[in-house]
Amino acid sequence: PGAAPVARAPYRLAPSEMKELAKQLKELSDKGFIRPSSSPWGAPVLFVKKKDGSFRMCIDYRELDKLTVKNRYPLPRIDLFDQLQGSSVYSKIDLRSGYHQLRV
């Protein structure tokens, strides 16, 4: 919160990588996965060669991750959701404030 925008300089790419970048960005844009941005925040792109010789686009978010506020609570366990499947009534009790309100 209140941090100055981070925009790292792009990594140098070979001309073949620039063509691949343009191709992949167009494909992602056509599918609606990405859109043009004017944000002052940014992260550099690089390519990793796959076993089949094609390129995988990767984004280096390390600088942005340093400024990200981490989740305060862990993600819920998926196995608990499986146990709730088929239930029709749910309740939530705040045990910290509700401890003295329950008759035992």
Secondary structure, DSSP 8 states (H G I E B T S, - for coil): ------B-------HHHHHHHHHHHHHHHHTTS------S-B--EEEEE-TTS-EEEEE--HHHHHHS---SS----HHHHHHHTT--------HHHHGGGS--
